[in-house]
Amino acid sequence: MNYRVIKENNLFLLTDEQGDITANHSYGLGLYKNDTRFLSKFNVRINNEKPILLHSDGSENYMSSILSTNPHQEKDGELILWRESIEIERKRFIHDDVLYETVTAKNYFPKPVTFDLNIETDVDFNDMFIVRGFQTGDIGKRTGQTADQNSLTFRYDGADGIKRATRIQWDTPLVPKEVKEGGEITFTLTLQHQESESITFMVIPLENRETRTDLLPVNEALEELKSSYKNWSAGLASVETDFEPLQRLVDRGLSDLRVLLTDMGYGNFPVAGLPWFGVPFGRDSLIAALQMIAFQPEVAKGTLFTMASRQGTKVDPWRDEQPGKIMHEIRFGELANTNQIPFTPYYGTIDATPLFLVLLTEYVKWTGDFETFHQLEENVNRALEWIDQYGDRDGDLFVEYHQESSKGIANQGWKDSGDSIVHRNGDYAETPIALSEVQGYVYQAKQGIASIYSKLGNKEEASRLKTEAAKLQEAFENEFWMSDQEFYAIALDGGKKQVGTITSNPGHVLYSEMLAEDRAEKVSSTLTSEKMFSGFGIRTMGEGEAGYNPMSYHDGSIWPHDNSMILLGMSKLGFSEDAKKVMTGLIQASRYFEYDRLPELFCGYSAEVGKAVKYPVACSPQAWAAGTPLVFIQSLLGLFPDSLKREIQLSPMLLDEMNTLTVTNIKIGEGILSVSVKRQREEIQTSILENTTGFEIVKQAKVTQ
């Protein structure tokens, strides 16, 4: 990862490894809020020269630290600074929509030195879509800046009527040598041997105001931020294992998910990922919340209410919106606010609506929180109506997608690149397209909501949904099964022809329990065959298929979250050896990525080539990649609670490299479950350390109380 990124709630900072925001960088470096770049340059210089990078640490998600030193400096043969005599340390974090950066200079030269510390700043207020080169449009204009001895303020009048400003102020007893309206701040420092001086800069993005009076001092702000992380950790299920690579992955995943949490007023939910998708994102947020449910079910609740708040209300082709549909993505920048792009929100996703219902079902099964179901019942009804009236475009029981918006997305499943749905002869499928995994989500949604209605006494609605699910199951087996391949098609195209390329998509359907038993077993074995399994994970497309490309985004690469959805099904259905194989591969791959972090995706080359190969522009951290190790833990425990039956399915296993796994503080119903799994010689023994749920444990291995 050759960038550094930190985030807190709705503000994130993207810099190069040296901590700088350099102009016109290909990564679009900057400080962003509401899809607007509120800082487009922020460079630290010493006597107007770039320091030499020593160390750059982004292991702590909520803050980063960069260490550098000065180059050798002479002028007209006279020594100005001996090389590597000044240490420059930069520490930054975000709290309450303010970027705090403390720059500390320390003198290691044996005598006093005097030098200038230069801070170069600028703000372009560009919309993120313009920064990324995806769009141009009618935009506002900068209206100048003002400077004094304590601050520098840049201003912009947006085409959307929002007056934006960036205020940069500093906390130091030093008086600047110079503050230029153009954006350069210069301090002259004189340091004795081993003496240091610190300057804290506060960068404050503002909308329709030019100042804030509620800023905390840097130390208080940092303590509040650390405290929020401690509170987050205290509320989580806790994992301990003797298999260190898995322990590191779980710890990293939980830390990454914390930094990706945002609250729009309905409770915490995970945004999709950094740097470019720090926004509510239908399927990504829903799947990440599903992955987290064994660790913190409250996140699922926040996600559900956030998605329900933006549920579609009308037919609007510009936004691919229909009544009852759950959004794909929402943006808050100038182009969105002026309707130049349709992301306000944009609804071009075929899977978010059934996934909304799947997450709600799982949330209720884990928590027994029927009050939340009642609060969302109208949203549930509208989502079900969307599936039948708009999702199923032609009445054949299958949910299909077709792009209506001129600036929308063509492929509207999770594999949303333009080349991702391809026939075995290399032709791209034409819409409307019915994806295999989406039919599984719909089946799971209808069965799940039916079970809740049955528990609540609404037998008529439960019966109707179960009948619809059964009809969908029969139709799916008839239309998607490819007897010559003994596998399911990825999709049906607009002509109802099978798109027969072997892909990972049908693996998601294992989790829905919709597949015939013998066929489910064949799906699982195909996914772990040499064609699909690289040694590091299940590929998105099988090696040898016409569209296969291990370097592609969706046609042969490996996505951890894709594997995690498959793992949930393998674990649920008892395909334990296949599940262990997949988990082991991904854990092996994680060794090749910075900070033991699974990225959004990586290339699908066989493990026989050596190392896992990075995908060049993968987001990191990415919510559903961070959530994947949490699914490992749920899958190893074989843990599937059901508050409707007051039962907990528990079928533990251990990877070959493991001897112990202890998971405590798992919230189920109104109580807690804590479990210890140990290898005793060749046997796996399970101990229930705590069970205050009142639920019966079923389908378990050897258990001792």
KOLDO-351155 format. One record per residue (C-alpha): x negated, y negated, z. Coordinates in steps of 0.1 Angstrom, whole numbers, plus 5000, padded with zeros to 4 digits. Layout:
// residues N
XYZ...
***
This chain:
// residues 705
500050005000498149704987500449455003501549365038505249325047507049245080510749185085513149095113516849085106517348865075513848725070510848905055507248815046505348975017501648895014498549054999496249255022494348945032497548795045497748535018500648424996498948344963500748164935501948364905501048704921502548994902504149124934506148804940504548734973506448504997508648445027512248535018515648465033518948515016517248614984515448284983511648234985511047985013507248005010505448064978501947974989500248025023496548065022493848025049490547885037487347795055485647485040487947535011486547885003488348215006487248425036485948785032488449045043487249275071490349455082494049445075496449625097500149675089500749985112503049785135506149715116507149405135503749235132500549245112496949155120494249055095490549005103488248815080485048615080483348335062481048365031477648215031477947845024475247595014475347254997472347094980470147344997471447265032473047535053476747475061477747815075475648125078477448425063479748625087479248385115482948285119485648545127489148455114491948645129495548605117498448755137502048715125505548825134509148715128511648625155515048455153514548365116511148205122507748325110505048275136501448295125498548235149495148175132492248215156488648115146485748235168482148135164479448415165476648195153474048135181474547755179477547515177479147495143481647255127483847345097487147275081490047525084492347465054495947595051497347575016501147585014503847544988507547634983509247694950512647804965513048054936515848304936514448654941515848764907513848484890510648574910510948934898511448824862514948984859516948674853516748314843519448064848520647714858519047624891518647324913515547104919512947024944513546684961510146624975508446675008507346475038504346515061503246395096500746505121502946785135504846915105505346945067508746975052509647085016513247025003515447164975518947094963520447414949522747444920525047624945525447314966523147444994520447205005517447425014514247325032511147485046509647325077506147415087505047295121502047385143501447425179497947305189496347015209494146945178495046655156494846755119492046595099494546565070498146665061498846615024502446605011501246834984501047115010497447125024496847105061493247065073491847095108488147025117486947275143483747245164483047565182480247655207478748005206481548265214484147985216487448025198490347805188493847915180496547735159500047875158502047785127505847815127507547845093511247775095513647835065516647605067519947575049521947255050519747115078516246995082515147095117515747335146515447245182515747595197512347745188510647955214506947925222504948195204504348415235508048405246509148485211506748785209507948915242511548905232510649085200508749355218511649395243514049455215511849735202511649885236515449875240515850035206513450325215515150385248518450445231517150705207516851085208513251175216511151435198508051605210506251875190502752035190502651995152501051645150501751575113505551615120505251405152503651125133506251135106509151115130507550835150506750635119510250695105511950565136509650265137510350185100514150225105514049975134512449705112514949775084517949715107520149405100523349275115525849085094528249055123529549415123526749595141523249715131522949885098519849985077519049775046517649975017513949895018511149645015510149434998512949394973515949564988516349415023520049375017523249575023523149854998526050094996524650444991521250375006522550225038525150505041522750785035520150635059522750605086523750965080520051065083519950885117523051015132521351275155519150995168521350685170525050725159525750365167523950275135526550475115529250275131527649945122527150065087530750175083532149845095529749645073530749835042534449815051534149435054533249415017535549685003536849604969540249424967540849364930540049474894537049254884535049394854532249134860531449294893532549644884535049594913538249794919540549804949539250034976535750064961532650044984530049804972526749884956524649574966525149224977522848924971522948574987520648364965521348074941522048284911524648494929526248194946526748034912528148354896525248394872524748744884527548964897526049074930528548894953528849194959528349414929530349734929528649944902528150264922530050584918528950744951529250484978532950524982532950904989529750865010531550605031534150875039531551145044529650925069532850835088533751205090530251295104530351005128533651125142532351485144529251375163530851115186534551195190535150825184538650835171539250465179536750375151538650605128541950425136540250085131539050195097542150395087543350145062539850135046540050515044543350515026542150255001538950454995540950774989543250584965540250444946538850804942542150924926543250614907540050454895537250704902538950974883539350774851541151044830542951264855540651574852539951574889536351454884535151114894533250934866531450604861531350364832529650014832532049724826529849434837527649274811524949234838525649554856524049894859524550154832523850474853525750434886524650734906521550734928519450814897520350474882517550424857518550414821516950744811517950954841521051144826519551334797520651644778518351934773517751824737516551484749519651284740520951044767524351124780527150874771529650744796532050804813529751044832530851274860527851354883527651694900526651554935529451294934532051574931530451734961530751404981534351374971535151734981533351685015535151355020538551495014537951805035536451595063539251335064541751615062540251775093540551445112544151405102544851755112543351695146545451375149548651555140549051415105549651755090551151635057548151415048545751685059547451945037547551715007543751635009542852005015544952104984543151834963539751944975540552304966541652204931538452004927536352304939537952534913537552284885533852214895532952584893534652624860533152314843529752264859528452614863525952714835525953094834522853114811520852904836522553034868522652674879524952374878524852094852523751754864526851604849529651614823529251344797531951124780532951414758533251654788530151834776527751974802524551774806522552084812519151954823517952134855517751864882517951814919521451664919523351994924521252044955523351774973526451984968525052244992525752005020529451985010529952365013531852344980529752604961530552974958528353164982526353354957525853044935524752834964522053084971520953064934520852684936518652694967516252944952516052744919515252424938512352594955511052774924507852664907509952484881511452244906509152254936505852094932504352214964504851864979508651854974511651924951511351724919514151524905513951714872512552054864509152094848509552184811512852004806513051774776513251464798510651584824507951324832506151354866505350984864508950874859511250704883513950974882512951244857510351454875509251244905509851344941512151144963512051235000515651125006516851354977515051644995516651545028520151575014519351915000517752015033521051935052522752185029520052445032520152425069523952425072524152735049521352925066518752915038516052865064513052995044513752755016514352465040510952545057509252545024510652195015509752045048506252185048505652045014506751695023504751695055501651795035502351505010502651255038498951295045498151105013500150795021499250495043500250525079501650875074504650715058506850885032507350635004510450574984509150824958505950974945504851154913505951504907502551654898501952004912500052034945497552244926496051914912495051824947496551514963500051374962500051104935501450764944504250604923502850254915505750034926507450244953509050054981507550105015509050115040512250255025515250335047516250675033512550785030512050685067515150875076513951195060511751315089514851275112516651525089513751765094514451765131518251815126517452095101514952265123517552265151520352375127522352115146525852035134528351925161532051915156534051715181537251825164536552185176534452075206531652295192527952255185526452465159522852535168520552765149516952665157513852755137510152645137507852575108504952825106502552555119504652475150504952645184507052395202509852145195511651955223514451715214516151525243518851255246520851365216524151185218527151415211530651335221530551145255527451335267523951435260522251745245518551825251516952135236513652305237512452555211509352765216507553035198506953335221504753575202506853645170510253525185511853185186513353115220515752825227516452665260519252425266517652165289520851955293524351975279526851715293528851715261531551965273531152125238530552495233527352595216527852855189525653035163522552995184519353195186518153335220519153085246518253055283520052815306
***
